[in-house]
Every structure is written in structure tokens, then in C-alpha cells.
Amino acid sequence: MSHTSSRLSPEGILLLLGIGFGWGLNWPIMKYIISEIPPLSFRGFCLLLGGLGILALARIGGHSLRIPRAYWGKIFWVCLFNILAWNIMATFGLSLLPAGRSALLGYTMPLWTVLLSVLILKDSFSVRIGLALVLGLGGIFALLSDSLLSWFGGPLNSSLLLGAGLMVGAAWGWALGTVLLKRWKIPLHSVVLTGWLLLLASLPTLVAAAWFDGIPHSMPDQWALWGVVYNVFIGFMFCYWAWVRLVELVPVSVSSLSSLITPLIGVASSIILLGEEPGWPEISATLLILGAVAVVNWKPGNAKQKY
């Protein structure tokens, strides 16, 4: 298992950028796909192919695919929260909300991750982490400000509330799975572990898809199919592997707060691809989120000083 640093290394920065663009661009892509393909079928198919693809690459690379018997239970819980809960709730939440806002609600994950890492991992809650958390969440709430005001000042929109609840629940699942992954340090290569997590999550998802979605009655259009290809190779095979690797390299508070660049890209790509209109909330959130990423990776003075 790799040494854990409190800052992002060059490898960590490259992984973060890959995750940010890979998952950020995927929010508007997923929004379009689920208008053509039922959510469970879409997610189950991507999980299956992504998991099989990653395990095939691991085997070609000479890695053993065997999971030590003592770790099956731990892998089950990480898979349940980090992969299954996130994918199912986030996909249905996305169907009820704009893509950019869905991304931002899903990325309240750093708040829950930092709190859970303090409780479960006994991590220290430094001023630097606290400031980054405030800035990042400030950016998220800036983007949600008009929706929050409409909830309090206008008629109740049950679909918006349900969508928001699903996205926050997805964020909790992702956060808990990430903290458990860090705590247990499962002795598998990151490629092998990622492949098994995706493959195991695909099984109940496909069973649920067969039950609820049934047999498709028409072929999705070519853009939806290309979106599925993007999800399998970029959203699942690359980004999930990169996330597992990033969690190995740095504390979960650093990896989670640094990942706030992803919803920023999600909002920007939703504006470009789906025509969602920007305003002052998007501008202020941009500054706050970039500030959070800068603060969490900045150390004044001696680089060896502990925070």
C-alpha cells in the first residue's frame, strides 16, 4: 500500500484532473442518456462492462484477481456504499434535477467524508481543512441558493425535494464507502479492487433492472449509445480506478475536498452541452470552489510541517 501524503503529488494532481474532467463532463452526458435508457439498465450495463474491462486489464498486466477470504466482507460493505448506493441514488436524483445542480448536491460528499474521517479514522480536523470545507460548501450552496429560496418562498416541489434527498443520500454513501476503503486498506492492487467493486455492484443492479425496466422496446439513439461508451471507458474504467488510487495516496479529507473541481466542471459542461443558463451563483461558486482546492493543497513554511 502506498505511503499517504497530506498533499497531492504530481501523480495525485494528474489523477485529480482526470477525475474532474472525466466525471464532470459525464453529468450532462448522463442526463441525456437516462432520457433514452432506463436508469437501472444504464447503470447496470456500465458497471458490468466497466468491471469486466478493468479485471481483464489487471489480468493482462499480470495481477492476481484472487480476493483474500478475510476481506470479502469488507469489500461487500465498500461496494454497497461507495459504488451501489452512489450509482443508484445519484442516477435517480439526476432524473429529477438539472445536471449541474445534481453534480453539486452529490459533491456535498466532502462534508460527510471529513466528518466521518474524524469519527472513524480519528483524523485531525485542522484549520486548513476546515477553511477548505467552508469554502467548498459555500460554493455548493451558492449554486443552490435560488432553488433553496424557491423552496421556502414558493409552492412545495416534491420532485425537487426527492431529487435533492437522493443526491445527498448518494453523497453519504460515497463518503462512507471512501472512509471504509481508507480504514481497511484492502490488500489488493487498485486496478483489481476497482474491477471487483464495479462487477459486484453490477449484479444486484442488473437484477433490479430486469425486474423494473423489463425488455427495451426500442433502440436508443446514437448519442445515447456513444454516451454509454464514454461511461464504460471513462466514467467507470478510468475514473473509478483513479479515485481508488487517489484515496490510497492522500488522506480522505484531502482527496474529497480536492475533488470539488468535478462539480465545477459538471456545471460548466451542463451550460455548454445542455444550455443551462449561468448567473451570479455560478460565478461566485467558481471562486469559492477553486479557493477550496487551493487551500487544501497549500502549506505555508516548511513542507515537512504536520497540519
N, C-alpha and C positions, 0 to 999 in steps of 0.2 A: 504494500500500500504506500502511496506517495506521501512524502513529507508535506504537512499542512502549513502553509504560509498565511500570514494575516494580510497580505497584499496580492494583487493579481500579477503573476509573472507574464512575460511576453506570450507564453502558451495560453495562459488564462485569458489575456486580452483578446487573442485571436478566437478562442472558443466563445467568449462573450459576444464578440461582433458577429460570429457565425450564428449563434443562437438568436441574437437580437434581430438580425435581418431574416433568418430562416423562419422563426416563429412570428415575428412582427408582420411580415408580408402575408403570412398564412391566415390572418384573421379575416380580411376581406375575401380571400380565396375560399375559406370555409363557409363564409356567409353565402356565397354564390352556390357552392356545392350542395348545401343542405336544402336549397330551393329546388334542386333537381333529384337528389338522392336522400332517402330517409336517414336521419341522423345515426341510428344504431347500425344500420347496414354500412354506412360510410365509415364509421369509426372502427367497426369490427374488421372490415376488409383491410383497412390501413394498418391496424395493429397486427393482423395475421401476416400480411406480406412484409411489413417492416421487421417484425420479429424473426421470421424465417430468413430474410435477407441478411440481417445482422449476424445471425448464427452461422449462416453459410460463409460470410466473410471471415468470421472468427475461426471457423474450421479450416478454411483455406490458409489462414495465417498461422496455422499450427497450434491454436489454443484448444485445450480440452474443454468440452462442453459439459462435463460432469459437475453436478452440484453436490457438495458435501451434505450428507444426510442431516447433519445437525443444523443446517441453515435453511432447509425447506420452509420451516415455519416462519422464519424471519423474512424470507423472500415473498411469502404469501402476503404478509402484512404490508410490506413496502409496495408490492404490486397493487394491493387493494386500494391504498390511499394515494400513492404517487402517480399511478397510471389509470386504474379503472375509475376511481371516484372523480378524478380530474377530467378525464376524457368524456365520461357520460354527462356529468352535470354541466361542464363547460359547453358542450355541444348543444344541449337543450337550452341552456341560458342564452347562447348566441342566437338561437332561433327566435328569441323573444325580444332581443335588444339590438341596437345598432352595433356594427362590428367594432368600431373604435371604443365605444363605451364598455362593451363586453371585455375587450382586452384590458382595460384599465381596472375594472372590477376584479377580474381574475388576478391581476397583479397587486391586489391588496395582500397577496401571499407573503411578501417580505415582512409585513407587520406580524402575522401569525408565526412566521418562521423564527423571527427574532425572539418573540415571547416564548415559544416552545423550546428554543435552544437554551434559553436561560433556565427554564423549568426542568428540561430533560437532560441536556448536555452540561448544565452548570456553567455555561459560558458567561463571561463578564459582560455587563451592559455599560460600555464606555460612552463617554460624551460624544466621541466621533460617530459611533454607530447610532446613538440617539439622535444627533443632529441630522444625519443622513436619512434616518427613518422619518423624521418630521418633514424634511424637505420633499422626500419621495411621496409620502402620503398626502402632503399638501398639494402636490401636482395632480394626484389622482382625484382628490376632492374638488380641485378647481375645475377639472373636466366634467365632474358630476354635478357641479353647482346648479346648473339650470334644471336638471332633472330633479334634484332634491327640492328646489324651490317649487317646482310644479307639483311634487307630491304633497307638500304642505299647503300650498295655496290653491290648488285646483282639485278637480274630481279624482277620486282614487282610481288608479290604473292597475288592476290586478295583474295583468300580463307583465308590466314593468317590474312590479314588486316581486313576482315569481321569478322572472329572469334574473333580477339582482340577487335574490336569495340563492338561486342555483349557482351563480358565478362566485359568490362569496363562499358557499359551501365547497365549490371546486377548489378555491384558493386554500381553504382549510385542509382539504385532503392532500393537495400538493405539498403544503407546508409540513404536515405531519409525516408524510412519506419521506420527504427530504431529510428531516431531522432523524428519523429512524434509520435511514440509509447511512447517515453520518455516524450515528451512535454504534451501530452493529458492525460496521466495517467488514462487510461480507467478503471473504477471500476469493473473489473471482475477478478476472480481468474485466475492465469496464465494458469492453465490447460484448463479452459473453453475458455479463449480468444484464446489460441493456436488452439484448436479444431475448433472454428468458422472461424478463419483465413484460415486454411487449407481447410475446407469444402467449404467456399465461393469461394476460388480460384479454386477449382476443377471444378466448374460448367462451366465457360467460357472455361477452358482448355479442358474439355471433348467435348463440342460443337465444338470447333476448331478441335479436334482430329477426330471426326466423319466426319467433312467436308473435311479435308485434308488427313487424313490417310486411311479412309474407313474401311472396314471389313478386319481383318487379314486373309491372305491366308494360313498360316502355323503356327504351334505351336512353340514358341521359345524353345531353348534347356534348359536343366535342370539348367545349371549355370545361365542363364539369369533369370529364374524364381526364383531361390534362391536369386539372386541379388535384385529382386523386393521385396521379403520378407524382406530382410535386409533394403531396403529403407523405407518400410512401418513402420516397428517397430523401427528401429534405426535412420535412416536418417530423418524421419518425426516425428513419435510419440515422441521419446525421445529427439532428438537434437533440434527440433523446440521449444518444451516446455522448454528445458534447456536454450535456447537462450533468450526467453521471460523472464524467471526467472532471468537470469544474467543481462539483461537490467534493471530490477527492482532494483537490488542490488547495482549497481555501475554506475557512470557516463558513458555515451555512449563512451566517448573518452577512458576510461579505458577498458570497455568490448570489444570495437572494436580492440584496439591495442593488448590486451591480446590474442584475437582470432587469431593472426598471427601464432600461433603454428599450426593451422589447415592446411594451405598450405604446411608447412614444412612436416607434416605427409603425406599430399597428394603427394608430390614429392617422398618421401621415399617409400611409398606404390606403386607408379607407377613404380618405379625402380624395386621393388621386384616382383610385380604381372604382369606387362606388359613388363618388360625388357627394360624400358627407361634408357639409359646409363648416369651415373653421371659424373661430371667433376668438374673443379675448380669453376664454377659458383654455383653449388650445395653446395660445401664445404663453400665458403665464405658466401652464403646466410644463411646457417645454423647458423653460428656465429652471423651474423647481426640480424636475426630474434629472436634467443634466447636472444640476448642482448636487443632487444626492449621489450620483455616480462619481462625481469628482471628490466629494468629501470622504466617501467610504474608502477610496483608494489613495488618499493623500496622507502622508506622515511628515509632520514638521521635524526638523532637527535630525537626530541620529536615527538612521534607518533600523538599527537594532533595538531601539526602544520598544517596549511592550506597551500595548494600549488595552 
